[in-house]
């Protein structure tokens, strides 16, 4: 144990879970027949994304809002969900053992700006590909998900960001 370090905080996407945002941008652009460039989204779309990530709207409302953006044919909800989740690549299984060993010596926390659809994908992927059904408790002392807390990091009121 490193002296004076008692807690370790991990981010989720891009740290523990491999992601590629571009895959979702491209998938949604193709599906909706619009440019889904994150640097050039209308304010209304950015508002929906923030509301979904902070749990102010549920998955059904989020999908419906994305379906409304379609230029031609309105896509099926499952197609929107798959396009949204396209960024989620998967896991390096070595990280599971690494987390397990850290938890033996430190308090380990997960802090993530995530949403209901991504977390559902994560739990299903962990269960089906890695036989892990207790991710939040097996590897962490506590998990903090933005959509469950109603706020995003690094808002000063985000529980683990408080001093």
FIDRENTOR-303462 format. One record per residue (C-alpha): x, y, z; residue in three letters; residue number from 1. Coordinates in Angstrom, 2 decimals. Each point is the difference from the previous one (the first is absolute). Last residue first. Layout:
% residues N
X,Y,Z,code,pos
X,Y,Z,ALA,NUM
...
END
This chain:
% residues 163
X,Y,Z,code,pos
-14.06,18.59,-0.41,UNK,163
-2.91,-1.09,-2.17,UNK,162
0.83,-1.66,-3.30,UNK,161
-1.00,-3.45,1.32,UNK,160
-3.60,1.01,0.49,UNK,159
-0.56,2.09,-3.16,UNK,158
-0.91,3.32,1.65,UNK,157
2.99,1.81,-1.56,UNK,156
-1.05,-1.04,-3.47,UNK,155
2.96,-1.89,-1.51,UNK,154
-1.77,-2.28,-0.65,UNK,153
-3.56,-0.19,-1.18,UNK,152
-3.24,0.29,1.92,UNK,151
-3.25,-1.88,0.64,UNK,150
1.66,-2.57,2.26,UNK,149
-1.24,-3.07,-1.88,UNK,148
0.79,1.44,-3.44,UNK,147
3.41,1.16,1.20,UNK,146
1.10,-3.40,1.26,UNK,145
1.93,-0.25,3.27,UNK,144
1.28,-3.40,1.07,UNK,143
1.05,-0.94,3.53,UNK,142
2.48,-2.40,1.59,UNK,141
0.88,-1.22,-3.44,UNK,140
1.09,-3.19,-1.78,UNK,139
-2.44,-2.64,1.16,UNK,138
-2.69,2.45,1.08,UNK,137
-0.71,1.85,-3.23,UNK,136
0.87,-2.94,-2.28,UNK,135
-2.24,-2.56,1.72,UNK,134
-1.25,-2.05,-2.96,UNK,133
3.34,-0.86,-1.59,UNK,132
-0.08,-3.05,-2.29,UNK,131
2.52,1.65,-2.35,UNK,130
-1.72,-0.01,-3.39,UNK,129
-3.69,-0.25,0.89,UNK,128
-0.03,1.61,3.45,UNK,127
2.50,2.74,-0.71,UNK,126
-1.62,0.77,-3.34,UNK,125
-3.48,0.15,1.53,UNK,124
1.16,2.28,2.86,UNK,123
1.85,2.30,-2.40,UNK,122
-2.88,0.17,-2.49,UNK,121
-2.41,0.96,2.81,UNK,120
2.52,2.60,1.16,UNK,119
0.18,1.45,-3.49,UNK,118
-3.76,0.22,-0.34,UNK,117
-0.55,1.59,3.44,UNK,116
2.66,2.66,-0.35,UNK,115
3.59,0.68,0.88,UNK,114
2.08,2.77,1.50,UNK,113
2.02,-2.27,2.19,UNK,112
1.73,-0.16,3.36,UNK,111
1.05,-3.45,1.15,UNK,110
1.50,-0.33,3.45,UNK,109
2.69,-2.21,1.55,UNK,108
0.83,0.01,3.70,UNK,107
3.50,-1.36,0.15,UNK,106
1.97,-3.17,0.69,UNK,105
-2.25,-2.94,-0.98,UNK,104
-1.91,2.24,-2.40,UNK,103
3.18,0.49,-2.00,UNK,102
0.33,-3.73,-0.59,UNK,101
-3.57,-0.33,-1.31,UNK,100
0.48,3.05,-2.21,UNK,99
3.14,-1.48,-1.62,UNK,98
-1.73,-3.37,-0.40,UNK,97
-2.87,1.67,-1.85,UNK,96
2.35,2.17,-2.05,UNK,95
1.65,-3.09,-1.47,UNK,94
-3.33,-0.76,-1.72,UNK,93
0.56,2.89,-2.45,UNK,92
-3.56,0.99,-0.47,UNK,91
-2.52,0.94,-2.66,UNK,90
-0.54,2.26,-3.00,UNK,89
-2.80,2.32,1.06,UNK,88
-0.20,2.76,-2.61,UNK,87
-2.73,-1.84,-1.93,UNK,86
-2.34,0.39,2.99,UNK,85
-1.84,2.96,-1.49,UNK,84
-0.22,-1.73,-3.38,UNK,83
-1.35,-3.15,1.65,UNK,82
-2.54,2.02,2.00,UNK,81
-1.13,1.86,-3.12,UNK,80
-0.37,-3.30,-1.87,UNK,79
-2.03,-1.46,2.89,UNK,78
-2.32,3.01,-0.14,UNK,77
-0.78,-0.58,-3.67,UNK,76
1.13,2.74,-2.35,UNK,75
-2.27,2.80,-1.25,UNK,74
0.47,0.18,-3.72,UNK,73
1.10,3.26,-1.58,UNK,72
1.75,2.77,1.96,UNK,71
0.17,-1.77,3.35,UNK,70
0.22,2.41,2.93,UNK,69
-3.28,-1.20,1.52,UNK,68
1.56,-3.45,0.51,UNK,67
2.60,1.59,2.28,UNK,66
-2.70,1.49,2.23,UNK,65
-1.86,-3.33,0.05,UNK,64
3.18,-1.77,1.06,UNK,63
0.50,2.43,2.89,UNK,62
-3.63,-0.26,1.07,UNK,61
0.24,-3.80,0.08,UNK,60
3.33,0.08,1.80,UNK,59
-1.28,2.15,2.86,UNK,58
0.21,3.77,0.39,UNK,57
1.51,2.00,2.87,UNK,56
2.51,-2.77,0.59,UNK,55
3.08,2.24,-0.19,UNK,54
1.33,-1.56,-3.21,UNK,53
-3.46,0.10,-1.53,UNK,52
-0.58,3.66,0.82,UNK,51
3.46,0.89,-1.29,UNK,50
-0.58,-1.81,-3.31,UNK,49
-3.45,1.57,-0.36,UNK,48
1.42,3.49,0.58,UNK,47
2.80,-0.61,-2.50,UNK,46
-2.65,-1.00,-2.53,UNK,45
-2.05,3.17,0.59,UNK,44
3.16,2.14,-0.17,UNK,43
0.62,-1.25,-3.54,UNK,42
3.04,-2.23,-0.42,UNK,41
3.15,1.39,-1.60,UNK,40
2.93,-1.17,2.12,UNK,39
-1.58,-3.41,0.66,UNK,38
-0.36,-0.58,-3.76,UNK,37
-3.19,-2.00,-0.57,UNK,36
-0.38,1.15,-3.59,UNK,35
-3.41,-1.18,-1.11,UNK,34
-1.39,-3.07,-1.76,UNK,33
-1.35,-1.34,3.30,UNK,32
1.57,-3.45,-0.32,UNK,31
3.13,1.17,-1.80,UNK,30
0.73,2.91,2.35,UNK,29
-0.92,-2.15,3.01,UNK,28
2.46,-2.70,-1.00,UNK,27
2.76,2.48,-0.84,UNK,26
-0.30,1.88,3.29,UNK,25
-0.28,-3.29,1.89,UNK,24
3.13,-1.46,-1.59,UNK,23
1.83,3.28,0.53,UNK,22
-0.43,-0.32,3.77,UNK,21
2.32,-3.02,0.11,UNK,20
-0.07,-1.70,3.38,UNK,19
2.03,-2.48,2.02,UNK,18
-1.43,-0.41,3.50,UNK,17
2.31,0.45,2.97,UNK,16
1.68,3.27,-1.00,UNK,15
-1.62,1.16,-3.24,UNK,14
-3.45,0.00,1.55,UNK,13
-0.03,-0.71,3.72,UNK,12
1.94,2.46,2.09,UNK,11
1.83,-1.43,2.95,UNK,10
0.50,1.33,3.52,UNK,9
2.57,-1.45,2.41,UNK,8
-0.25,0.50,3.74,UNK,7
2.37,-0.51,2.92,UNK,6
3.24,1.49,-1.21,UNK,5
2.09,1.21,2.97,UNK,4
2.80,-2.53,-0.58,UNK,3
-0.30,-2.10,-3.12,UNK,2
-1.30,-3.44,0.88,UNK,1
END
